[in-house]
């Protein structure tokens, strides 16, 4: 059954290092923690430069939601800038990563436990059609404007930063309606 996840009901938790906060959007299994989740999707707000937490055995994807850019340094040498021009990045959770920011940024963060499942993250645009390709799919409205997600007898109105989690019992074909072109992040979870 589809689960509507309104942004206004989510709560941010500060990082231990004081460099930002994380707002969990969805996790499986429900109630899991950092040591036992299969997959986890969140928003991370970075307010200060510093190291990322290490997550051995986890595959991660980041996509910039707000802010100009964040520069990531991998293993002390390779630098990648997450920006509007380069909005998405995949990396192993055990990599030594540090972030440098000049202002506050928010990124969309997908983590999957490598030995249990995998994920695919992409940016799509509403209006448009969505054909499901996995047992679980999460839609996240990253852009401005309202998106109406419709499938047969189901309909959900999503505002900016709202999410919709679809499971195996939900329709395979969805229409994403919007009055203006709106960015939507799609996460397919292969379990």
Secondary structure, 3 states (H helix, E strand, C coil): CCEEECHHHCCEEECCCCCEEEEEEEEECCCCCCCCCCEEEEEEEECCCEECCCCCCEEEEEEEEECCEEEEEECCCEEEEEECCCCEEEEECCCCEEEEECCCEEEEEEEEECCCCEEEEEEEEECEEEECCCCEEEEEECCCCCEEEEECCEEEEECCCCEEEECCCCCCEEEEECCCCEEEEEEEEEC
